[in-house]
Amino acid sequence: MFGKDSYRFFEQKFSQYNSDNLINVDAKEFENKLKSWLGKVDYEVEGYSEDEVARQRDLSIKFHWGHNHHFGSFNLSGRMGNRHIELMSDFSELFSLTQDTFADKSILDVGCWTGGTTLLLAACGAKSVVAIEEVKKYADAADYLVRSFLPKEKAKVEARSIYQCDEPDFKKAFDVVYFPGVVYHLSDPVLALRILFNALKIGGCILIESSGINSDQPYCQYDGAGVFHKNDRESQKQLNRGGWNWFRPSPKALARMMRDAGFVNVESCWHGKRGRVFAIGKKIDERGICKAGLSVPDIE
Ligand SMILES: C[S@@+](CC[C@H](N)C(=O)[O-])C[C@H]1O[C@@H](n2cnc3c(N)ncnc32)[C@H](O)[C@@H]1O
C-alpha cells in the first residue's frame, strides 16, 4: 500500500521534476520554450482548416497546459490542476494498489496531454512508459518535457490516437494500461477497450477513470458534440466546442464494456467526492470478442 497519505507520497515523487534536475537542456531555454507554447493557436498542426475550427474542441485548437507543475524557478498552472497526483492517490486507495503495481512495469499512459502523468508513472519506478496523445501539439510538448527529465529508455511519447494502437509493436507489450480521463471522449469505447486489452500482456491490468453517471443500472448517457456541462471547465469559460463527451457510463456500464472487451476481475465504483467512475480489470488470458456490429470487424 502507498500508506495513509498517498497524495503526499505521489506529490513528493513528482517534485523531482524541477529545473535543478533537467538533463539535455538549459533551464532558461526550457522555461522560455514551455512558455512560448501557452495560448498558441495552431489548428493547422492538427490538420484542421480555418472553416473547421468552430466545430472542434478548443483544446485541440489552442494550447492549454495540462497538469500543475512547480518547476522551482517558475510554475505552470494546468487545466487539470493536480489531477495527475490526485488520481494516482484515488486509484491506490480505492483498489489497494501497492508500489509493485507500477515498479519495474512497462506502462501505457493513454491521453497524456502535456505529460504530467507520464512523468509521475516514471517516478513511481516504471521500467518504461509509453504515452500516447491524439492532439499533436500536446504530444510534442509532452515529448519535450519527458526528454528534458528522463533518459530515452525510461519514457517516450507518441502522437497517435488510441485507435492507432492496434499495431504489432503495441500488441502484448504492456503490464499496465493507465487510462484515466479519456474513455468518455471516445466515440467507440468498446473498440478502444479491446485495443487496450490486446496491448496488455497476460497478467496485466488496466486502470480507468471516467466522467460518468451515478446510477446503479448499466446505463450510458450520450452527450455528443452539442451538450455542454455546467461544471465543465471548458464550457464554463464558453470555450467548449464539439466532441467533448460522447458516452458517459455508469460504473456498471463501464464494467460491462470492460468484460466485453475481455477483462476479468473487473471492479468499478462511483467516487462520490470526485463525481467520477473508477474501474480496474485484469487480462488473464487471450479470449475472443463478439464480432457482431463491431466498427472494426477484423479486430483481433
Ligand atoms: C481529460 S484529458 C485527461 C488527461 C490525463 N489522462 C488525465 O487523466 O489527467 C483527455 C486527454 O486525452 C486525449 N485524447 C482524447 N481522445 C483521444 C484518443 N482517441 N487517443 C488519444 N488521446 C486522446 C485528449 O487530447 C486529452 O489530452
The ligand as an SDF file (V2000), in Angstrom:
LIG
                    3D

 27 29  0  0  0  0  0  0  0  0999 V2000
   -9.3250   14.9750  -19.8700 C   0  0  0  0  0  0  0  0  0  0  0  0
   -7.7090   14.7910  -20.5650 S   0  0  0  0  0  0  0  0  0  0  0  0
   -7.0150   13.6050  -19.4420 C   0  0  0  0  0  0  0  0  0  0  0  0
   -5.5280   13.7470  -19.2990 C   0  0  0  0  0  0  0  0  0  0  0  0
   -4.8890   12.7130  -18.3670 C   0  0  0  0  0  0  0  0  0  0  0  0
   -5.0230   11.3660  -18.8960 N   0  0  0  0  0  0  0  0  0  0  0  0
   -5.5080   12.7800  -17.0130 C   0  0  0  0  0  0  0  0  0  0  0  0
   -6.2910   11.8980  -16.6730 O   0  0  0  0  0  0  0  0  0  0  0  0
   -5.2190   13.7240  -16.2680 O   0  0  0  0  0  0  0  0  0  0  0  0
   -8.0020   13.7820  -22.0170 C   0  0  0  0  0  0  0  0  0  0  0  0
   -6.7890   13.6530  -22.9020 C   0  0  0  0  0  0  0  0  0  0  0  0
   -6.9840   12.5440  -23.7900 O   0  0  0  0  0  0  0  0  0  0  0  0
   -6.6800   12.9530  -25.1130 C   0  0  0  0  0  0  0  0  0  0  0  0
   -7.4690   12.1150  -26.0410 N   0  0  0  0  0  0  0  0  0  0  0  0
   -8.7820   12.2190  -26.3420 C   0  0  0  0  0  0  0  0  0  0  0  0
   -9.1450   11.2930  -27.2490 N   0  0  0  0  0  0  0  0  0  0  0  0
   -8.0190   10.5770  -27.5290 C   0  0  0  0  0  0  0  0  0  0  0  0
   -7.7350    9.4950  -28.4020 C   0  0  0  0  0  0  0  0  0  0  0  0
   -8.6760    8.9830  -29.2080 N   0  0  0  0  0  0  0  0  0  0  0  0
   -6.4870    8.9880  -28.4380 N   0  0  0  0  0  0  0  0  0  0  0  0
   -5.5030    9.5250  -27.6550 C   0  0  0  0  0  0  0  0  0  0  0  0
   -5.7040   10.5820  -26.8240 N   0  0  0  0  0  0  0  0  0  0  0  0
   -6.9520   11.1020  -26.7520 C   0  0  0  0  0  0  0  0  0  0  0  0
   -7.0630   14.4230  -25.1350 C   0  0  0  0  0  0  0  0  0  0  0  0
   -6.4580   15.1150  -26.2090 O   0  0  0  0  0  0  0  0  0  0  0  0
   -6.5560   14.8720  -23.7660 C   0  0  0  0  0  0  0  0  0  0  0  0
   -5.2050   15.1960  -23.7850 O   0  0  0  0  0  0  0  0  0  0  0  0
  1  2  1  0
  2  3  1  0
  2 10  1  0
  3  4  1  0
  4  5  1  0
  5  6  1  0
  5  7  1  0
  7  8  2  0
  7  9  1  0
 10 11  1  0
 11 12  1  0
 11 26  1  0
 12 13  1  0
 13 14  1  0
 13 24  1  0
 14 15  1  0
 14 23  1  0
 15 16  2  0
 16 17  1  0
 17 18  1  0
 17 23  2  0
 18 19  1  0
 18 20  2  0
 20 21  1  0
 21 22  2  0
 22 23  1  0
 24 25  1  0
 24 26  1  0
 26 27  1  0
M  CHG  2   2   1   9  -1
M  END
$$$$
